[in-house]
């Protein structure tokens, strides 16, 4: 559990108004950055003290926190704090996994206000000796990694393959897993068709520069062939698969069967 120590606005106002030095004023020099993570609930324990480090009684007080993006100064979250020990000045702010699920990773500031329920007055709590109100937190990926959208492929270049009417349809060269620095070597794809008949190839390349035709090699995707065939016995509208191989480039090729009356719709690819 992360602990944030804040100081009573009322006590600080008295100290500022008095303007005299006191040996009991032992403010911290700084607040350390706190860490929160996606995919789990994060609880920030809040300790409210006077400037002489004594706990502040939180009777008839409510606390509310807001989380502000450092990048654009926009408030991204407002949460009530639960007072856990009135006499010891203890409270807690719980960030549920769903609260930060869609927030960008990076730095945020959290500030807390206290509201006197008797007078209905609201004031900030201070976070350090310089009367700052913000405590810095950094949001990390934790158990949830950022989702990278798949590449959608709908454009295929027609390439004649013989003197007849056969045409091979080819995608451009797509950056594969090695370019993304992924050591797992996993390349996944989904093929969408509508009543289509034909053959599909997947090719890879290990060249650093954009590959020429001689740089491509077939990847084995069939049971006994390096292609997969859609026919009367196998004609899925959605076919998903993957291959584990460290490739620098990847591309897809298909050719329609002469008896085909359907369509080859699109491919979603992700490295």
HELIX and SHEET records of a PDB file:
HELIX    1   1 UNK A    9  UNK A   18  1                                  10    
HELIX    2   2 UNK A   97  UNK A  100  1                                   4    
HELIX    3   3 UNK A  177  UNK A  180  5                                   4    
HELIX    4   4 UNK A  213  UNK A  215  5                                   3    
SHEET    1   A 7 UNK A   2  UNK A   7  0                                        
SHEET    2   A 7 UNK A  42  UNK A  49  1                                        
SHEET    3   A 7 UNK A  90  UNK A  95 -1                                        
SHEET    4   A 7 UNK A  75  UNK A  85 -1                                        
SHEET    5   A 7 UNK A  61  UNK A  69 -1                                        
SHEET    6   A 7 UNK A 106  UNK A 116 -1                                        
SHEET    7   A 7 UNK A 121  UNK A 124 -1                                        
SHEET    1   B 8 UNK A   2  UNK A   7  0                                        
SHEET    2   B 8 UNK A  42  UNK A  49  1                                        
SHEET    3   B 8 UNK A  90  UNK A  95 -1                                        
SHEET    4   B 8 UNK A  75  UNK A  85 -1                                        
SHEET    5   B 8 UNK A  61  UNK A  69 -1                                        
SHEET    6   B 8 UNK A 106  UNK A 116 -1                                        
SHEET    7   B 8 UNK A 135  UNK A 140 -1                                        
SHEET    8   B 8 UNK A  34  UNK A  37  1                                        
SHEET    1   C 4 UNK A 151  UNK A 153  0                                        
SHEET    2   C 4 UNK A 263  UNK A 270 -1                                        
SHEET    3   C 4 UNK A 186  UNK A 194 -1                                        
SHEET    4   C 4 UNK A 238  UNK A 244 -1                                        
SHEET    1   D 4 UNK A 157  UNK A 160  0                                        
SHEET    2   D 4 UNK A 167  UNK A 170 -1                                        
SHEET    3   D 4 UNK A 249  UNK A 256 -1                                        
SHEET    4   D 4 UNK A 174  UNK A 175 -1                                        
SHEET    1   E 5 UNK A 157  UNK A 160  0                                        
SHEET    2   E 5 UNK A 167  UNK A 170 -1                                        
SHEET    3   E 5 UNK A 249  UNK A 256 -1                                        
SHEET    4   E 5 UNK A 198  UNK A 205 -1                                        
SHEET    5   E 5 UNK A 217  UNK A 218 -1                                        
SHEET    1   F 5 UNK A 157  UNK A 160  0                                        
SHEET    2   F 5 UNK A 167  UNK A 170 -1                                        
SHEET    3   F 5 UNK A 249  UNK A 256 -1                                        
SHEET    4   F 5 UNK A 198  UNK A 205 -1                                        
SHEET    5   F 5 UNK A 227  UNK A 230 -1                                        
END                                                                             
